[in-house]
Amino acid sequence: MHHRTVERADVGSAPQNQFINVTILARAVADHLKDALVNRTGSRRVLNLAEAAEYCGLTRDSFKKKVVRDRLRKVRLDKCWRFDIADLDEWIDSHKDQIAEETAA
């Protein structure tokens, strides 16, 4: 095990030595980040229109116009559009400059 000594002073007290297991801390941080990313989309592959708009950082109406204009790939399920996260990521990558300008305005 690797331990790192950290000097830490609490207000009104003398400095104390405390040990932090860097490996365990790194693993805990990685697990937390992984959980946060998975829970962002509920680990689903397909999002509905509102979820896809939020995922792209756009309003629902703005996203809907872009879907029609850019012919963004979609799947029609139960009379509703569904969007594959991989397709959204690809679309975002190809429109990064344009999206940044519109979200900044």
C-alpha positions in Angstrom: 0.0 0.0 0.0 1.1 3.5 -0.8 0.5 6.2 1.9 1.1 9.9 1.6 1.5 12.0 4.6 -0.4 15.3 4.5 0.1 18.2 6.9 -3.3 19.6 7.9 -4.0 22.3 10.4 -7.5 22.7 11.8 -8.4 26.2 12.9 -7.3 26.7 16.5 -5.3 23.5 16.7 -1.7 22.4 16.0 -0.9 20.6 12.7 -1.4 16.9 12.6 -0.1 14.1 10.4 -2.8 12.2 8.6 -2.4 9.3 6.2 -4.3 9.1 2.9 -4.3 5.9 0.9 -4.0 7.4 -2.6 -5.0 4.2 -4.3 -8.2 3.9 -2.4 -9.0 7.6 -2.8 -8.3 7.4 -6.6 -10.6 4.3 -6.9 -13.3 6.0 -4.9 -13.2 9.2 -7.1 -13.2 7.1 -10.3 -16.2 5.1 -9.1 -18.0 8.3 -8.2 -17.4 9.8 -11.6 -18.4 6.6 -13.4 -21.7 6.5 -11.4 -22.4 10.2 -12.1 -21.9 9.7 -15.9 -24.0 6.5 -16.0 -26.8 8.2 -14.0 -26.8 11.2 -16.3 -28.6 9.2 -18.9 -29.8 6.4 -16.8 -27.5 4.1 -18.7 -30.0 4.0 -21.5 -28.8 4.1 -25.1 -31.8 5.9 -26.5 -33.3 9.3 -25.3 -36.6 10.9 -26.0 -36.8 14.4 -27.6 -36.7 16.4 -24.3 -33.8 14.3 -22.9 -31.9 14.5 -26.2 -32.3 18.3 -26.2 -31.0 18.6 -22.7 -28.2 16.2 -23.4 -27.1 18.5 -26.3 -27.6 21.7 -24.1 -30.4 23.1 -26.3 -34.0 24.0 -25.7 -36.5 21.4 -26.9 -37.7 23.7 -29.8 -34.2 24.6 -30.9 -33.2 20.9 -30.9 -36.3 19.9 -32.8 -35.5 22.5 -35.6 -32.0 21.2 -35.8 -33.2 17.6 -36.1 -35.3 18.5 -39.1 -32.7 20.9 -40.7 -29.6 18.6 -40.1 -31.5 15.4 -40.8 -30.3 14.1 -37.5 -30.6 10.3 -37.2 -33.6 9.2 -35.1 -35.7 6.2 -34.5 -39.5 6.4 -34.3 -40.9 4.3 -31.5 -44.6 4.5 -30.3 -45.1 7.6 -32.5 -42.3 9.4 -30.8 -38.8 10.3 -31.8 -35.9 8.6 -30.0 -32.2 9.5 -30.3 -29.3 7.2 -29.9 -26.6 8.8 -27.6 -23.9 7.7 -30.0 -25.6 9.6 -32.9 -26.0 12.6 -30.6 -22.3 12.5 -29.7 -21.4 12.3 -33.4 -23.7 15.2 -34.3 -22.3 17.3 -31.4 -18.8 16.7 -32.5 -19.6 17.8 -36.0 -21.4 21.0 -34.9 -19.3 22.1 -31.9 -18.6 25.6 -33.1 -22.2 26.3 -34.0 -23.6 24.9 -30.8 -21.1 26.9 -28.7 -22.1 30.2 -30.4 -25.8 29.5 -30.0 -25.6 28.5 -26.3 -23.4 31.5 -25.5 -26.0 33.9 -27.0 
